[in-house]
Amino acid sequence: MIHNSTINQQINHRSIRKFKDQTLSAEQLNTLYTVFQHTATSMFMQNATMLHITDEGKRAKIRELCGQKYVGAEGDLFVFVVDLYRNQQIRRQLGKDDGRVHTTDIFFQGMDDTLLAWQNVANAVESMNLGYVPLGTINDHPLKMLDVLDLPKLTFPALGMQVGIPDQEPQLKPRLPLAFTTFENEYPRDFKVVDLKDYDQVVTTYYDLRDANRRIDSFTKQITGDKLNDKRIDRDELPELLHKQELCLDWK
């Protein structure tokens, strides 16, 4: 296997949830913005926008909706937005109709752009010896989050990121073995859960070492537990949010 500073950094990635009480410098911010700007984009549509949330009131409301105390606390909070509004406005102001901007196809094109940009920024963050944690929880209560962010039609907050100077050194979380996730040409259908026995033990040991007071869960117990049935959050509102934002209107 090839090793260099970039690959080693990616392989040893750890999500950071505790940061020093210090925000990014203007130079660091500008660097992240420029990396975002230069991300690959589908058909050169550039359907992504990056919001830097600095208003303390908004940060507090986002923290409450996410239900995670580190969101919008120390460090800097970013929300990455699928943005079809900008290109719609370009078309309208130049005398064109909306074209296919309301279709599921174009929405997924924007989602691709946004997630590519998110990961590009994440790599840049770690290259500067900073840390980050992904915030999928910005979609736990999507309709309320939309009100907090006050986004226009044809936009969708896809993913958040809390960034800062790490104030912890968490363990490296063990991932599924490559034999279960990477294949040549065809997807194998002969999966057997019993083959995950060794990985289950590794995951159980990881949690045991991380926090002896925590409930010890293997990987398969987590998958068969409440995570995929949790109704305490409002993610089932996502289709309603997309249609409210005039996105994916061809999807019923």
RAZIHU-V442646 format. One record per residue. RES is the residue in one small letter. PSI is psi in radians with two decimals (999 if undefined). Layout:
RES & PSI
RES & PSI
This chain:
m & 2.44
i & 2.42
h & 2.33
n & 3.13
s & -0.67
t & -0.87
i & -0.75
n & -0.68
q & -0.74
q & -0.74
i & -0.56
n & 0.35
h & 2.38
r & 2.35
s & 2.31
i & 2.22
r & 0.02
k & 2.13
f & 2.75
k & 2.69
d & 1.22
q & 2.35
t & 2.94
l & 2.63
s & 2.87
a & -0.66
e & -0.75
q & -0.77
l & -0.82
n & -0.62
t & -0.80
l & -0.70
y & -0.71
t & -0.67
v & -0.78
f & -0.80
q & -0.60
h & 0.26
t & 2.59
a & 2.56
t & 2.40
s & 2.16
m & 0.36
f & 0.53
m & -0.38
q & 0.95
n & 0.80
a & 2.60
t & 2.55
m & 2.06
l & 2.26
h & 1.96
i & 1.89
t & -0.32
d & 2.14
e & -0.60
g & -0.79
k & -0.71
r & -0.70
a & -0.72
k & -0.70
i & -0.72
r & -0.74
e & -0.76
l & -0.61
c & -0.47
g & 0.48
q & 2.14
k & -0.38
y & -0.21
v & 2.14
g & 0.32
a & -1.98
e & 2.62
g & -2.71
d & 2.49
l & 2.26
f & 2.53
v & 2.25
f & 2.18
v & 2.22
v & 2.16
d & 1.72
l & -0.13
y & -0.78
r & -0.82
n & -0.52
q & -0.76
q & -0.65
i & -0.81
r & -0.85
r & -0.73
q & -0.26
l & 0.35
g & 0.35
k & 2.79
d & -3.06
d & -0.21
g & -2.28
r & 0.37
v & -0.39
h & 0.10
t & 2.77
t & -0.66
d & -0.86
i & -0.58
f & -0.80
f & -0.53
q & -0.77
g & -0.63
m & -0.73
d & -0.86
d & -0.78
t & -0.75
l & -0.59
l & -0.76
a & -0.69
w & -0.85
q & -0.61
n & -0.79
v & -0.71
a & -0.75
n & -0.69
a & -0.69
v & -0.88
e & -0.49
s & -0.36
m & 0.30
n & 0.50
l & 3.04
g & 2.87
y & 2.85
v & 2.32
p & 2.55
l & 1.39
g & -0.27
t & -0.15
i & -0.21
n & 0.22
d & -0.62
h & 1.26
p & -0.69
l & -0.69
k & -0.69
m & -0.67
l & -0.70
d & -0.73
v & -0.77
l & -0.33
d & 0.92
l & 2.59
p & 2.99
k & 2.74
l & 0.44
t & 2.73
f & 2.13
p & 1.85
a & -0.72
l & 2.53
g & 3.00
m & 2.18
q & 2.23
v & 2.51
g & -2.99
i & 2.08
p & 2.42
d & 0.54
q & 2.84
e & 1.38
p & 2.80
q & 2.79
l & 2.12
k & 2.28
p & 2.31
r & 2.84
l & 2.42
p & 2.58
l & -0.49
a & -0.34
f & -0.14
t & -0.23
t & 2.21
f & 2.79
e & 1.99
n & -0.79
e & 2.62
y & 2.06
p & 2.46
r & 0.14
d & 0.66
f & 2.40
k & 2.14
v & -0.48
v & -0.43
d & -0.17
l & 0.14
k & -0.83
d & -0.72
y & -0.68
d & -0.71
q & -0.69
v & -0.76
v & -0.73
t & -0.75
t & -0.70
y & -0.86
y & -0.63
d & -0.75
l & -0.55
r & -0.72
d & 1.83
a & -0.34
n & -0.12
r & 2.63
r & 2.24
i & 2.04
d & 2.31
s & 2.98
f & -0.82
t & -0.55
k & -0.62
q & -0.73
i & -0.60
t & 0.06
g & -2.54
d & -0.18
k & -0.68
l & 0.05
n & 0.17
d & 2.01
k & 0.24
r & -0.26
i & 2.97
d & 0.56
r & -0.36
d & -0.17
e & -0.11
l & -0.77
p & -0.69
e & -0.73
l & -0.79
l & -0.77
h & -0.63
k & -0.60
q & 0.13
e & 0.56
l & 2.60
c & 0.70
l & -0.26
d & -0.04
w & 1.99
k & 999
